[in-house]
Amino acid sequence: MHAPPATSDLIARLLNDELNAHRVDHIVDRTVECARRYIQWLIWQRGYHLGPTGLSIDDLAYDLVAELVSELDGEVLGRLKSALRGIRDEEGEAFDADSAFVAVVNRTARLNLARFFMDINPLQSRLLRALRRYTVASPAVVRIDSVSGYWYAAADRDPQLHLPAVPADTLRSALAATTLDGHPVRSVLHAALDAVARIPGVRQAVYEHDILDWTHGMLQSRHLVESDAAMTAEDVDDSIMADRALNAALAEARNWVDEKYVQRHKLSTMEAEAMLRAIQLYVDDLKRDDALGHFTYLRQVLPGLTQQRYRKSYRNTYEYIVRTVFTNVRRRLE
């Protein structure tokens, strides 16, 4: 067996236009694996949860880098090549192919991840926009770009990025008494910067995700306190109504899936029933806040299904059916 080619060798061949189809597949695989490691780092170190999205780590990794490994004006891997050439031209002899590759993939994954979570979490999206708009307009705060993400620091202090960051849980405790004014994310940002300033020997900057997470948590806690007295048996009634709406939407889906896919020989009857059953499994776990990726549920009802076959034959159709079912559920509950 031949040893797999080094990433630096693959990048050199890419930049010199010496790639064959087999090497292109190697680079795509390395890109997805790099994105997967970045997502795992976010999960382990930053407490990200993918359950509510219905996606697995592999699903998300492929989504985040799909554009990067696509063609650009008909050139294979043109976007990746353009990004790497930009770094090579800037760094000259100091260019390190492995580091440049990781930086490009991580940056792409980070930017696309922000857009992805904006779609599924509107509140987080609004907080992010508010934070970035404020820091752009404020001379008191600077935003620092890094491979790991954005950091915020006071403009009049050295951020000391070579020092370790204060653990997120430690800062969370220090912010417990923070008062949220009309600009919650600004209140949290300045409270966090004041807190790190009082701790010697640590990085004088705070991570963007942590600021959003703390703000979101404080807003949620305040909402729960304000609404606790209003929690009644209506919650049970809402749950029953949601179950009825879901069952009706699935029954309706069975009809149009049969008409649109089975009768037109795009899906077999077994495949269509499997998809509807997988949706039910997904919803059951979603109620327990323990949902997995769409591929996982479809594989439970289609034993032997591979990730490659899922992406090639089922993914677009299945995820369209899922979105349509949930759209119909929302329509019934309005």
C-alpha positions, 0 to 999 in steps of 0.5 A: 500500500502507498502511504497517503500523500502529505498535505504540504505535497498536495498543496504544492501540486494544487498551486502548481496546477499538477493535480489529477482527479485522485489527488483532488479527492485527497484534498477534499477529504483533508479539507472535510477532516480539518473542518471536522476537527474544528467543529469537534474543538468547538464542541469540546472547548466551547460547549457547542451543541449540534442536537437541535440542528438535526445535523451530525458533525460530518453533515456540518463539516461537509456543509461548511467547506462545500463552497471552499472546494467548489470550482471558481470560474470553471477551475477545480478547487479554484476557491481554495487555490485562490485563498492559498495563493493569497497567503503564499504571495503575502508571506513569500519564503515564510509560507508554510503550506500546512499552516496556511491550509488549516488557517484557510479551512478554519476561517471558512468554517468559522464564517460559514458556521456563523451564518448557519447558526444565524439561520437556526437561532435568530436571537443569537443572530441579533446579538451577534449583529448588535455586538459587531456593529457596536464594536465597529462604531466604538473607539473603546473596543477593538476586535481581533481576528484569529484562527480560533475566532474573534476576540474583543479587547479594550482599545487602551490596553495590551490584549496580551494574546500570548497569555492563557484566556480566563476560563469561560466558567470563571468569567461567567461567575464574575458576570452573575451580577451584571445589569442588562441595560437597553443594550444587553450585549454591550453591558456584558462585553464591558463587564467581561473586559472589566472582569479580566482587567482585575485578574493578573497574568491572563489574556486581556481579551474575551472570546466572541462566542462567550460574550454571546453565550453569556448574554443569551443566558442572562436574557433567558434567565430574566425571561424565566423569572418574569414568566415563572408565575404565568406557567400553567397547564397551558404548556400541556395543552400546547404540547398536545396541540403540537403533537396533533399538528405533527401527526396531521403534517406527517399524514399529509406528507405521506400523500404528497411524498407518494405523489411527488416521489413514489409515483414518479419513481424517484423513491420506492415505497419502502424508501418513502416510508423509511424517511417518514419513520426517520422524521418521527424518530427525529421528532421523538428525540427532539422533544427530549433535547437529545436529537442526532443528525438526519443521517443517523435516523435514516440509517436506523430505518435503512440499515447499511446506509453509508454517508456517501450514499446518503449524500448522493441519493437521499440527502436533498430529498429527505431534508426537503421533506423534513423542512416541509413537514415542519413548515406545515406544523408551524402553519397548523399551529398559527 
